[in-house]
């Protein structure tokens, strides 16, 4: 009779580790709970990354089994492996206080079995030895595998199980004599259909906007967590494409404005997206916390600088700052007093059209940049990040206007990154 606590434990693990319900249920039923006798040995095999270690450690931890988890790749001889297992099961930690001593010196299998029997009689706990990459044991002495498979039998009253984790099937392990067949659990590869459906959905949205592989890869990694949410919560099956699409669609629409924002990490982008859901009075505080950590693509930095110049410089001064042969202008006393009366830094940013922004951008960038979708998508990204705000433009006949939403200190730090002397081009400081 399975207790309610065991049922609850298994259901929690199934929710926590998706797509591995059969393996979790089988392993939990074999190990049982409390004082249940453990099987002699269990053999788990499957390709790398199929969840063998994750499932094993999670189940053993939930069931409260005293566990020694070792990786066979790390041991250059059997003695090191024996002493590491004994230290973990006995709770011995070699430190300077005990002169880096192990639980016991162990040179052979006979001593190892005897020490396991002593530890089991003291702890009175169920114990497990998990051997990761156990295919390396085939290169050791011929009697190691048979002894480990029969360890419970050889230690008599000790309730212990040896769990082998391997990428090879059990056929590659069978010894000529003394080999006790373990219980075999196969971990198949995760369903490829689930990933194919996700890739097709992402490509159907982004392929028209960009055909660059690095950017498509960035978007695939960025939105995969949101795609898996319904499956992890149990709201949808992994083949229920329609329900998965309804969940991922709003996330993909948001991500469309971040195309070519490859220099910003996924974690930073998720924090920036929260700005749209933050109250207006908190936006400045959140943005202030991101200014020191935000990194923009190269051309986005120049677009932001151009937006600041267009917001704080009068349109009539563009010819003076951004054309080589603009003629000379004299600063009369009247002009100086007028400039002091209408300081742009005090009045605040003024809206500007898109064509003026692009004209300034092409003037201050050293490289020859051709108008492409990349440039326009980065403008949308700056709007999404609230570094530039869009004013009007809801009507199709009315061209949108923009305003720069960052302070002078922020724009100076951005200008320093690209070695651009922005003060030289500001009307208030010239």
Buried (B, 14 or more C-beta within 10 A) or exposed (E): EEEEEBEEBBBEBBEEBBBBBEBBBBBBEBBBBEEEEBBBBBBBBBEEEBBBBBBBBBBBEBBEBBBBBBBBEEBEEBBBBBBBBBBBBBEBEEEEEEEEEBBBEBEEBEBBBBBBBBBBEEBEBBBBBBBBBBBBBBEBEEEBBBBBBBBBEBBEEBBBBBBBBBBEEBEEBEBEEEBBEBBEBBBEEBEEEBBEBBEEBBBEBBEEBBEBEEBBEBBBEBBBEBBBBBBBEEEBEBEBBEBBBEBBEEBBEBBBBBBBBBBBBBEBBEBBBEBEEBEEEEBEEBBEEBBEEBEBBEBBBBBBBBBBBBBBBEEEBBEBBBEEEEEEEEEEEEEEEEBEEEEBEEEEBBBBBBEBBBBBBBBBBEEEBEEEEBBEBBBBBBBBBBBBBBEEEEEEEEEBBBBBBBBBEBBBEBBEEBEBEBEEBBBBEE
